[in-house]
């Protein structure tokens, strides 16, 4: 996988090695709840915790099938731990989840990996409201539960798109960070911003595998460069932020020669080469669909590489903003943003009240939600171009 994203070495080996004893000692003596633990990042974090033999590890996720695969993977790779390991197919927003927390709820660490992560989710007001529920309100709910139950540390994953956001997904995570910091006086919190996770569930790269299996063309933008982490690296980054981070710390991968930008189209070419195919660049969707029946037998695969022109796409990636205080010395390949911004509690309360009002009315518009986001993030650079990813192949 590393070669596909333009790298030869794992990114965080040095930081993991230098903190190995501390990580192992803390994990083996602690209890953990992982929310959203069956997604790609959630599974990676759960694996990092599991292999260090925690006293208790409970994993919650909506996807029953992914939880089954998680258990099979852990049993096949590591076997068993001395502590209590269980999975629960629950919706964090449900009364069943609340009953689950009331039944015990005692964890040293709560890690929230649950998120709606797709830019395409902002196309309609209904999915957008669910994004707000999952990314913001459920975070606020679970951190309040953690405080009530005496949890030592709460971690929630963010995204690089939260730095100077241009789409609603990134903005929802930026607001989530504000809600986290609001609670920092009551519980120790930390988070992490990082780039795309290569071949994660639902990602474009994961889609490459499915397109090949279904004998379909590969489609990718040729003008969008991104940083990529492997699933294992995403788990390591989240674990280090959770265990090593001070209250309010936000971890991110340092941009260096080891973490270089690469386009999706370049990865598509490398991926096909690894399968023994040459990328054949087509001029249209119709041409790509027509040629997929004949080209593979010639050792070629039809591809459509074009420029990005949909709502929510950011032209470049960044992990921090100019007004954030950054520590680049604490770790070899990790930077740390220190908590230095005051939170306007009144604005956060206003946000909650307005969301509740919209839900009580039973109907809301996308414009209402976008305007509400602007009240919390005045410099939000959201641009509506009228075209979304679902309108493309």
KANORLIN-V599015 format. One record per backbone hydrogen bond with DSSP energy under -1.0 kcal/mol. NH is the residue of the N-H (numbers start at 1). CO is the residue of the C=O. If there is no record, write none. Layout:
BEGIN
nh=NH co=CO
nh=NH co=CO
END
This chain:
BEGIN
nh=5 co=1
nh=6 co=3
nh=7 co=2
nh=16 co=12
nh=17 co=13
nh=18 co=14
nh=19 co=15
nh=20 co=17
nh=23 co=19
nh=24 co=20
nh=25 co=21
nh=26 co=22
nh=27 co=23
nh=28 co=24
nh=30 co=27
nh=32 co=56
nh=33 co=109
nh=34 co=58
nh=35 co=111
nh=36 co=60
nh=37 co=60
nh=43 co=39
nh=44 co=40
nh=45 co=41
nh=46 co=42
nh=47 co=43
nh=48 co=44
nh=49 co=45
nh=50 co=46
nh=51 co=47
nh=52 co=49
nh=53 co=50
nh=55 co=30
nh=56 co=30
nh=57 co=84
nh=58 co=32
nh=59 co=86
nh=60 co=34
nh=61 co=88
nh=67 co=63
nh=68 co=64
nh=69 co=65
nh=70 co=66
nh=71 co=67
nh=72 co=68
nh=73 co=69
nh=74 co=70
nh=75 co=71
nh=76 co=72
nh=77 co=73
nh=78 co=74
nh=79 co=74
nh=84 co=55
nh=86 co=57
nh=88 co=59
nh=90 co=88
nh=94 co=91
nh=98 co=94
nh=99 co=95
nh=100 co=96
nh=101 co=97
nh=102 co=98
nh=103 co=99
nh=109 co=31
nh=110 co=153
nh=111 co=33
nh=112 co=155
nh=113 co=35
nh=121 co=118
nh=122 co=119
nh=123 co=120
nh=128 co=124
nh=129 co=125
nh=130 co=126
nh=131 co=127
nh=132 co=128
nh=133 co=129
nh=134 co=130
nh=135 co=131
nh=136 co=132
nh=137 co=132
nh=138 co=133
nh=140 co=136
nh=141 co=137
nh=142 co=138
nh=143 co=139
nh=144 co=140
nh=145 co=141
nh=146 co=142
nh=147 co=143
nh=148 co=144
nh=149 co=145
nh=150 co=147
nh=151 co=146
nh=153 co=108
nh=154 co=188
nh=155 co=110
nh=156 co=190
nh=157 co=112
nh=158 co=192
nh=160 co=194
nh=162 co=159
nh=163 co=160
nh=171 co=167
nh=172 co=168
nh=173 co=169
nh=174 co=170
nh=175 co=171
nh=176 co=172
nh=177 co=173
nh=178 co=174
nh=179 co=175
nh=180 co=176
nh=181 co=177
nh=182 co=178
nh=183 co=180
nh=184 co=181
nh=186 co=183
nh=187 co=183
nh=190 co=154
nh=191 co=249
nh=193 co=251
nh=196 co=227
nh=198 co=229
nh=200 co=197
nh=203 co=200
nh=207 co=203
nh=208 co=204
nh=210 co=206
nh=211 co=207
nh=212 co=208
nh=213 co=209
nh=214 co=210
nh=215 co=212
nh=216 co=211
nh=218 co=302
nh=220 co=304
nh=222 co=306
nh=226 co=262
nh=229 co=196
nh=234 co=230
nh=235 co=231
nh=236 co=232
nh=237 co=233
nh=238 co=234
nh=239 co=235
nh=240 co=236
nh=241 co=237
nh=242 co=238
nh=243 co=239
nh=244 co=240
nh=245 co=241
nh=248 co=189
nh=249 co=246
nh=250 co=337
nh=251 co=191
nh=252 co=335
nh=254 co=333
nh=262 co=226
nh=265 co=221
nh=267 co=263
nh=268 co=264
nh=269 co=265
nh=270 co=266
nh=271 co=267
nh=272 co=268
nh=273 co=269
nh=274 co=270
nh=276 co=273
nh=277 co=272
nh=278 co=299
nh=280 co=301
nh=282 co=303
nh=288 co=284
nh=289 co=285
nh=290 co=286
nh=291 co=287
nh=295 co=291
nh=298 co=295
nh=299 co=296
nh=300 co=295
nh=301 co=278
nh=303 co=280
nh=304 co=218
nh=306 co=220
nh=311 co=387
nh=313 co=310
nh=324 co=321
nh=327 co=336
nh=335 co=252
nh=336 co=327
nh=337 co=250
nh=338 co=325
nh=345 co=343
nh=348 co=344
nh=349 co=345
nh=350 co=346
nh=351 co=347
nh=352 co=348
nh=353 co=349
nh=354 co=350
nh=355 co=351
nh=356 co=352
nh=357 co=353
nh=358 co=354
nh=359 co=355
nh=360 co=356
nh=361 co=357
nh=362 co=358
nh=369 co=365
nh=370 co=366
nh=371 co=367
nh=372 co=368
nh=373 co=369
nh=374 co=370
nh=375 co=371
nh=377 co=373
nh=380 co=377
nh=381 co=165
nh=391 co=388
nh=392 co=389
END
